Amino acid sequence: MTSRTVALSQIREQKLADVLRDVATRDEVLTVKLQEGARVAIQPLPRLEPLPELEGFVPEGWKDAING
């Protein structure tokens, strides 16, 4: 994952949706420097692999056996 830092004034005219789509497409961390000196980081969440499907079954009454 790459990183990029920009001033708020550099992206002020862009639509938020375009900025977010760009961050996701580039797979980068975008740090925006605000005028007060604060910084905000925007980054995509990691892509998760689908969970495997397991064979088997859950018997009826399984809750009763645990809570009983």
C-alpha positions in Angstrom: 0.0 0.0 0.0 1.4 3.4 -1.0 0.9 6.7 0.8 0.3 10.2 -0.3 0.0 13.5 1.6 -1.9 16.5 0.2 -3.1 19.8 1.5 -6.9 20.3 1.8 -6.7 23.1 -0.7 -5.3 20.7 -3.3 -8.4 18.4 -3.2 -11.1 21.0 -2.1 -12.6 21.2 -5.5 -12.9 17.4 -6.0 -16.1 15.5 -5.1 -15.7 13.3 -2.0 -16.9 10.3 -4.0 -14.1 10.8 -6.5 -11.5 11.1 -3.7 -12.7 7.9 -2.0 -12.8 6.0 -5.3 -9.3 7.2 -6.1 -8.0 6.0 -2.7 -9.6 2.6 -3.1 -8.4 2.2 -6.7 -4.8 3.2 -5.9 -4.9 1.1 -2.7 -3.2 4.0 -0.9 -3.3 5.9 2.4 -4.2 9.5 1.7 -3.2 11.9 4.4 -5.0 15.3 4.2 -3.3 18.2 5.9 -5.8 20.7 7.3 -5.1 24.4 7.7 -4.9 24.2 11.5 -2.0 21.7 11.2 -4.2 18.6 12.0 -4.0 15.6 9.6 -6.6 13.1 8.6 -5.8 9.7 7.1 -8.1 8.0 4.6 -7.4 4.4 3.7 -9.3 1.4 2.2 -10.1 -1.5 4.5 -8.3 -4.7 3.6 -10.1 -7.1 1.3 -11.2 -10.2 3.3 -11.2 -13.6 1.8 -14.6 -15.4 2.0 -15.0 -17.8 4.8 -14.9 -21.5 3.8 -18.1 -23.5 3.8 -17.7 -26.4 6.2 -19.6 -29.7 5.9 -21.8 -30.8 8.8 -24.9 -29.7 10.6 -26.1 -28.2 13.9 -28.4 -30.6 15.7 -31.7 -29.4 16.9 -31.7 -28.3 20.6 -28.1 -27.3 20.6 -28.9 -24.2 22.5 -30.6 -26.2 25.3 -27.6 -28.3 25.7 -25.3 -25.2 26.2 -27.7 -23.2 28.4 -29.2 -26.1 30.3 
